[in-house]
Amino acid sequence: MSALFRHLPSVDSVLSSLAAAGEFDSLPRPLVKGLVNDFLDVCREEVRSGLLTEPAQLELAALLPRLAAFVRAGARPHFRRVLNATGVVIHTNLGRSLLAKSAIEAVAEACGHYSNCEFDLKTGKRGSRYSHVEGILCEITGAEAAMVVNNNAAAVFIMLETLARGREVIVSRGQLVEIGGSFRIPDVMAKSGAVLREVGATNRTHIHDFENAIGDDTGALMRVHTSNFRVVGFTSEVTLAQMRALGDKYGLPVIEDLGSGTLYALEGEGLLGEPTVQQVVAQGADVVSFSGDKVLGGPQAGVIVGRREYIDRIKKNPVNRAMRIDKMTLAALEATLRLYLDMDEARQQVPTLKMVTASQEALKSKARRLADAIRVRLGGKAAVAMHKGVSRVGGGAFPEYDLPGTVVTVAVESIAADDLRDALLKTDPPLVARIEDGVFLLDPRTLNSTELKLAADSLAQAVSALARK
Ligand SMILES: *Cc1c(COP(=O)(O)O)cnc(C)c1O
């Protein structure tokens, strides 16, 4: 065995042969060297376990194709593009919303150059970073004032910390939600120093439940959007109008965590049950928060809009500095919001809205092109078919609401659906798909038209990798 080890090429000889081939010239040399060492360790392990037995198998020329693939795979950045064929438009694990073209350009401009990020071009003095988005947020939502922090979780925290620290916040039991990723309203409230006062029952809460709980310690009345579940059957929730009236009677602010928050009225698209931010502001919520990267379709951010006296206090909270939004996000958010000045433009340009509102014909035509591309790449090996199917908005918006569309099922001879799905995570680019009732399927809603061929190509890579096993 030790005699066999001597046939393994040296690191230096491998490196000079790779250098001669030139493929890895753009990679840092220490990175390549480390990967070559790792690869040679793998070979030694294979000698020990009897997988490699002949000197000829250990020659550089024989190892080179595997070695190159090993270095290529190992040198890839950890953060990578993937193809989302799940049909979940706002998929938090896959990065939530894609930015509109104008927003992508604004980000590139913001990070490649100096900017007036926090500089007032009228006075030449320090300016406010919120100035870039406050005016447009007020114009679109009808609110008096606005600000932004890093995400909606931070927005909820800072609203409570500023307006109700050390005091009670009254919330309906039916709205004490957990969003996932350990964001739970009761826990966030505890951390903010506000005291949760839950009222009502899980399925029914009435305005007198709120009124009975009001006392000297009450700091605010709060509503939380039940983003990711529905209470059905014998149910009753207090309306915002009722809460507004109660807030006025006792001089208490009404806070609303709207969760996803949409600026575009999706009711017209048949998606019911989610109010727009404009409606919530018009109905009198004092402070409203929502995510930038859910249905809004912008960058990760937490937007807070509402009455000036409250927003000003939130802006002055020192905690704000720890949640400060960065210049790339600001640039992307402003560009995204500008699209909403014309709702038709927003619908066409904001990828999230475009995917959520895609027409049946558009989805069918995309499914057909995807199916064709897969047939071309896989030939007779695969049974490819189009079926009616459903997608989801995701991101805690419109829970349990099916978006009808067309999906493409793929069955490959002697390959299990699970194995195909797993092998697709290792292709370039990786592809994330769905299995439903044991059937492997791709939902074209979340693939753009240039990604259909890439998806077919990833499938071909996965199938050939499985065939080699
Ligand atoms: C998603 C959500 C949040 C958290 O928002 P992030 O932007 O993910 O931080 C908070 N509250 C509700 C109701 C949500 O749906």
The ligand as a Gaussian input file, in Angstrom:
#p B3LYP/6-31G(d) Opt

LIG

0 1
 C      -42.887000      38.176000       7.794000
 C      -43.509000      38.782000       9.002000
 C      -42.705000      39.427000       9.962000
 C      -41.209000      39.482000       9.846000
 O      -40.836000      40.245000       8.727000
 P      -39.315000      40.147000       8.175000
 O      -39.273000      41.178000       7.112000
 O      -39.151000      38.757000       7.710000
 O      -38.424000      40.465000       9.321000
 C      -43.319000      39.977000      11.062000
 N      -44.659000      39.918000      11.214000
 C      -45.467000      39.310000      10.312000
 C      -46.950000      39.269000      10.564000
 C      -44.909000      38.727000       9.166000
 O      -45.694000      38.116000       8.269000

